[in-house]
Amino acid sequence: MWDSTFDETLRTFLPFLPAEEALTAETPLREYGLDSLATVELLALLEQNYNVRFEDDALNLETFENPGRLWATLTELQPAS
C-alpha cells in the first residue's frame, strides 16, 4: 500500500470522493473528479513530493486510472534505498 502523503495528496484532487470513503487501489480517479488540469497539477506535486521525474511513456491515461497504478508507477521511479 502507499504512504499517507500519497493518500492525502491524491485526495485533494478528488472533489467527488467523500472524506469517509476509503481510497483503494481500484478507485476510479476520473469518476471522482480527476480531470486533465488536475492531472497535470497532481503530476507536478508528486514529482516535487517524491523527488522523481515521470518519464514520457508514463504520461498516459492508464497511469492515472486508479491509485494502484499511479503508486506502482511512482515507486518504479524512486531510487532504491
C-alpha positions as YAML, in Angstrom:
chain: A
units: angstrom
residues:
- id: 1
  name: MET
  ca: [0.00, 0.00, 0.00]
- id: 2
  name: TRP
  ca: [1.04, 3.63, -0.27]
- id: 3
  name: ASP
  ca: [2.08, 6.19, 2.32]
- id: 4
  name: SER
  ca: [-0.06, 8.89, 3.92]
- id: 5
  name: THR
  ca: [1.50, 11.66, 1.81]
- id: 6
  name: PHE
  ca: [0.31, 9.97, -1.37]
- id: 7
  name: ASP
  ca: [-3.17, 9.40, 0.07]
- id: 8
  name: GLU
  ca: [-3.52, 12.99, 1.28]
- id: 9
  name: THR
  ca: [-2.12, 14.46, -1.93]
- id: 10
  name: LEU
  ca: [-4.36, 12.38, -4.16]
- id: 11
  name: ARG
  ca: [-7.49, 13.15, -2.13]
- id: 12
  name: THR
  ca: [-7.03, 16.89, -2.70]
- id: 13
  name: PHE
  ca: [-7.60, 16.27, -6.42]
- id: 14
  name: LEU
  ca: [-10.72, 14.11, -5.97]
- id: 15
  name: PRO
  ca: [-13.55, 16.52, -5.14]
- id: 16
  name: PHE
  ca: [-16.27, 13.85, -5.50]
- id: 17
  name: LEU
  ca: [-14.65, 11.33, -3.14]
- id: 18
  name: PRO
  ca: [-16.38, 11.54, 0.26]
- id: 19
  name: ALA
  ca: [-13.92, 12.06, 3.12]
- id: 20
  name: GLU
  ca: [-15.16, 8.94, 4.87]
- id: 21
  name: GLU
  ca: [-14.77, 6.74, 1.79]
- id: 22
  name: ALA
  ca: [-11.61, 4.67, 1.59]
- id: 23
  name: LEU
  ca: [-9.22, 5.29, -1.26]
- id: 24
  name: THR
  ca: [-8.47, 1.84, -2.67]
- id: 25
  name: ALA
  ca: [-6.09, 0.65, -5.35]
- id: 26
  name: GLU
  ca: [-9.02, 0.39, -7.77]
- id: 27
  name: THR
  ca: [-10.76, 3.73, -7.04]
- id: 28
  name: PRO
  ca: [-11.54, 5.22, -10.48]
- id: 29
  name: LEU
  ca: [-9.83, 8.61, -10.32]
- id: 30
  name: ARG
  ca: [-11.66, 10.23, -13.23]
- id: 31
  name: GLU
  ca: [-15.04, 9.26, -11.78]
- id: 32
  name: TYR
  ca: [-14.15, 11.09, -8.58]
- id: 33
  name: GLY
  ca: [-13.13, 14.30, -10.33]
- id: 34
  name: LEU
  ca: [-9.56, 13.98, -11.59]
- id: 35
  name: ASP
  ca: [-9.71, 15.96, -14.84]
- id: 36
  name: SER
  ca: [-6.89, 16.86, -17.23]
- id: 37
  name: LEU
  ca: [-5.90, 20.06, -15.45]
- id: 38
  name: ALA
  ca: [-5.90, 18.34, -12.07]
- id: 39
  name: THR
  ca: [-3.80, 15.52, -13.54]
- id: 40
  name: VAL
  ca: [-1.08, 17.99, -14.56]
- id: 41
  name: GLU
  ca: [-1.18, 19.64, -11.13]
- id: 42
  name: LEU
  ca: [-1.07, 16.25, -9.39]
- id: 43
  name: LEU
  ca: [1.85, 15.16, -11.55]
- id: 44
  name: ALA
  ca: [3.87, 18.24, -10.61]
- id: 45
  name: LEU
  ca: [3.11, 17.81, -6.92]
- id: 46
  name: LEU
  ca: [4.03, 14.12, -6.92]
- id: 47
  name: GLU
  ca: [7.30, 14.88, -8.70]
- id: 48
  name: GLN
  ca: [8.07, 17.52, -6.08]
- id: 49
  name: ASN
  ca: [6.99, 15.48, -3.05]
- id: 50
  name: TYR
  ca: [8.84, 12.33, -4.10]
- id: 51
  name: ASN
  ca: [11.77, 13.92, -5.94]
- id: 52
  name: VAL
  ca: [11.12, 11.95, -9.12]
- id: 53
  name: ARG
  ca: [10.51, 12.71, -12.77]
- id: 54
  name: PHE
  ca: [7.75, 10.93, -14.66]
- id: 55
  name: GLU
  ca: [9.03, 9.58, -17.97]
- id: 56
  name: ASP
  ca: [7.10, 10.44, -21.14]
- id: 57
  name: ASP
  ca: [5.86, 6.88, -21.54]
- id: 58
  name: ALA
  ca: [4.22, 7.11, -18.09]
- id: 59
  name: LEU
  ca: [2.23, 10.20, -19.05]
- id: 60
  name: ASN
  ca: [-0.93, 8.49, -20.20]
- id: 61
  name: LEU
  ca: [-4.48, 7.87, -19.04]
- id: 62
  name: GLU
  ca: [-3.66, 4.38, -17.80]
- id: 63
  name: THR
  ca: [-1.10, 5.68, -15.29]
- id: 64
  name: PHE
  ca: [-3.73, 7.96, -13.77]
- id: 65
  name: GLU
  ca: [-6.58, 5.44, -13.99]
- id: 66
  name: ASN
  ca: [-6.51, 4.48, -10.31]
- id: 67
  name: PRO
  ca: [-4.33, 4.91, -7.21]
- id: 68
  name: GLY
  ca: [-2.83, 1.44, -7.50]
- id: 69
  name: ARG
  ca: [-1.46, 2.02, -10.97]
- id: 70
  name: LEU
  ca: [-0.27, 5.53, -10.13]
- id: 71
  name: TRP
  ca: [1.50, 4.36, -6.97]
- id: 72
  name: ALA
  ca: [3.16, 1.48, -8.86]
- id: 73
  name: THR
  ca: [4.47, 3.92, -11.46]
- id: 74
  name: LEU
  ca: [5.65, 6.33, -8.79]
- id: 75
  name: THR
  ca: [7.52, 3.66, -6.83]
- id: 76
  name: GLU
  ca: [9.25, 2.45, -10.00]
- id: 77
  name: LEU
  ca: [10.65, 5.96, -10.43]
- id: 78
  name: GLN
  ca: [12.03, 6.20, -6.92]
- id: 79
  name: PRO
  ca: [15.66, 5.25, -6.38]
- id: 80
  name: ALA
  ca: [16.30, 2.04, -4.48]
- id: 81
  name: SER
  ca: [17.02, 2.63, -0.82]
...
